[in-house]
């Protein structure tokens, strides 16, 4: 799918990778970018920098009502980037049910709900041109990282449903891409003392992967290394992540 002239919606666009994806989409020639966030006021800088091509959108992917309102305001989306995510649970034995549920509510159920909500727009685009969905997953979708166990499990579930969506949406000429990112230098990973990729570099790599038609996108050095290990020996990746 070409990003040039696409109408892109990025959820969780108020900071980090989401903000970088908005900027990268503009540079790649997107005709319009809907920047989604729970609090649209947080998007003022992005909207200003977009010079009329960025539209702020109030959207909470865990709320059916919020999604319905967003669909009405963004009926022309051709590329949906499901970036919104949370990290709420850590140790699997000490994390509360509420913390675990929050990870799944956003990272799995919210991602699926957003895809279903914008499916009519994507289907219209797929009839005449190109349409695609991008799900932001993680290398911890491939093997669990026990220090963020609930998050890992929710992303693994999201990776699994991404595969199912790929089959179903192919019938409607809608591509589905899974992004297995490594650690990115954002607020979410601030406390982690590991090497992190720059959000802008990751955003550019994601869009390149979409344009190249890659089902699975590994947008940074850590993710490519993890995938290499996983292909050769899945247990070795499990052991590596257990040590982080």
Protein Blocks (a to p, Z undefined) as FASTA:
>chain_A
ZZehpacddehklgcjllmmmmmmmmnopabdcdddfblmlmmmmmmmnnopaccddddf
kbmklmmmmmmmmmmbfbdcdfbccdfbfcfklpcfklmmmmmmmmmmmmmmmmmmmmmm
mmmmmmmmccdddddddfklmpccfklmmlmmmmmmmmmmmmmmmmmmmmnopacddddd
dddddfklmmpccddddfklmmmmmmmmmmnopabacfbfklmmmmmmmmmommlmmmmm
mmZZ
